[in-house]
Amino acid sequence: MIQLTPEAIDPSACLAQVADRDAGAVVLFLGTARETTGPRRTDSLDYDAYAPMAEKQLASLEVEARRRWPILECIVAHRLGHLEIGEASVAVAVSAPHREEAFAAARWLIDAIKEKVPIWKKENWTDGTSQWVHPGLDGQATGERGAGKR
């Protein structure tokens, strides 16, 4: 199951959605908004996406993960909109018969999401500037804005 949402991600709900009586392992990864990136302090984050394309790519990644590992249940939830420091931006929950498979699938999913899914993050810095970043871009920045911020 995949989900793009402007609502806060509920880790307990994610775990409930992947519950399975045949699962010997459940892995939950939460990506959270951190306060520092390198030497800079972050005030907040904003996430945006072209939803139809992002949903299609997320669904494709879920299919691929299920092909590679014996996943029983899976959820990928990604937050869109404004996030304060400490809030979850992404959740990947996987249940599988064994821990090795659950860990491998969850790790592969989060790495593939960051690399391939058209979801963009704007880091809003405490100095009043902001910067759109994406792991697939050289230098990560697509532009920095100083005037007219937030």
N, C-alpha and C positions, 0 to 999 in steps of 0.2 A: 504494500500500500504506500502510496506517495501522497504528500500533502504540502502545498504552499499555503501559508496562512499569515494574516496580519495579527493573529492572536498569540499570546504567550504559549510556549511549548510546555506541556505538562508531562514531565518524565514518568509519573505514575501511570498516566493514560497510555503512554507509549509501551511501557512494560506490560500492561494489561492486554494491549492489542497483539502482542507477540506471544502471549502465554499459550503453551501447548503441553499436554500431558506426556508427550514423547520427548520433550526437550530435556536434555541433560545439561544444557547451558543456555543462558540468555545474556547477551552482551548489549549494553546501552552506552553509546558514545554521545556526549553532549558537547557541542562547540559553544563557547560562551564569549561574550564581549569582554575583552581584557582592557585594563587601564593603560598599559604601556605597550608600545610597539617600537622596539629599538630604543633610541633615546627620547622618543616623543611620548607625551601623555595624551591619551584619547579621552574626549568628553563623552562621545556617543557614536553610534553607528547607524547608517541607513542602508537597507537592502532593497534592491529593485530587481525585477526580472521581466522578461517577455514570457508571461505565464504559459501560453500554449506550447512554445518551444521548450521551456524548462520542464514542464510536466511530461512532455513526450520523451525528453532525454532521461529524466529521472525514472520513468517507467521502463525504458530500455535498459538502464543500468540495473534495475531490480531483476529484470528477466535474465540478464547476463550473470548476475550474482547467483540466482537460483540454478542456472545451468552449471556453474562452477562448483557450488557447494550444496550439500543436502539441507538447505534452509527449510525449516518448518513454517516459520512466519517471519515477516520483515515489515518494518515501517521506516520511511524516510520522511521527516517533517522539516521543512525549512521556513524560517520566519522571514517575512517581508515587512518593510516599513522601518520605523524608528525604534532603536534599542538603546537602552541605558546600559552602563557598565554592569556586568554580572549576569545579564539576561542571556538565555540560551538562544542562539541563532540557528542551530541545526541539531537534530537528533537522528541517530541511526540506531535502531534496535533490531536485533536478530536473535531468533531462537533456532537451535540446531541440536542434533543428538549429542554432540560432543563439543567441548570448549574450543579445541583447536579450530574446528570448522566455523564456529560462531565468531571467534576473534578474527580469523582470516577474512571472512565475508564482510564483517563490519569495517575492518580497516580498508579493504579494497573499495568498498562503497564510499566511504568518506573521502578517500584520496581521489577517486574517479569523479565524484560530485564537484570537488574543488577545481579539478582540471577541465571538466567537459561541460558542465551545466551552465547555461547563460543566466547566472545570478551575479549581480554586481554589488559590491560593498563600497560605501563611502565612509571613510574615516573622518570624523569631525574632531579636530585637535583642540586642545585647551587654549592654544594661542589664537583661535578664531579662524584658522584656515581649515580647508577640507580637501580630501583627495580620494578619487575613485581608484580602487585597486582590484586586481584579479590575478590569481596565481599564474595564469597562462600568458600574461603579458610581460614583455621585457621590462625589467625595472619595476614592475607591478603597477606603476602609475599610468593613468590615462589622462591626467590633468590635475592641476592643483588650483584651488580657488581661494582667493584672499578677500576680495571686496564682495559685498553683498552676500556674505555667508549666512547660513541658517536664517 
